[in-house]
Amino acid sequence: MKIRAIVTGASGMVGEGVLLECLTHPDVETVLVIGRKPCGMVHPKLKEIIHQDFFNLAPISHEFSGYNACYCCLGVSSIGMKEPEYFRLTYTLTMHIATVLSEQNKDMVFCYISGAATDSTEKGSSMWARVKGKTENDLMKLPFKKVYNFRPGMLKPTEGMKNTLSYYSYIGWLYKPLRLVFPQWVSTLKELGLAMINASSKGYNKNILEVKDIVALAKG
């Protein structure tokens, strides 16, 4: 199956890494990037729409039909953020985008970047984990062909990326020892991108993918 993918969050570290894998993967036919600012890439497979208000997609929604995968890499850090605003930028925004896409693409596979230790019960003490858990749960209720929630831990950025978070220059050396000692918490961004592509084309037997699932699925 040739993949026609929509990517959101491509100007962030995870989104950029996923987009790079899409552009070089033979199973990906075309990629539509929707962002508030340019992703900084030019490629024959790539089409880009710059749109500022993701809470109002009506002006560009006609562009969304004909795609069979979405890699939703939008996200904000919860550090220093009150729950109502984090909820709005994590749950409300994601569900709005997903709902619009599900209405136009019933055969779409929706892949959502969540996070390790997300709380599926929605009742734990960690605010961000509850919000992510509710987002995962409600995404799976939408009429997509399939929804996969990816829960990466520490990620090794792909070499040459432009949007690598600055603190990775200080902690990057930890990747190899942590992968040896705690493989259940560490993967590469390349593996995450490949896992999302393979989930779209080949499927997986779980809706929630922890790091060990991401690494396994990346191998095809």
Secondary structure, 3 states (H helix, E strand, C coil): CCEEEEEECCCCHHHHHHHHHHHHCCCEEEEEEEECCCCCCCCCCEEEEECCCCCCCCCCHHHCCCCCEEEECCCCCCCCCCHHHHHHHHHHHHHHHHHHHHHHCCCCEEEEECCCCCCCCCCCCCHHHHHHHHHHHHHCCCCCCEEEEECCCEEECCCCCCCCCCCHHHHHHHHHHHHHHCHHHEEEHHHHHHHHHHHHHHCCCCCEECHHHHHHHHCC
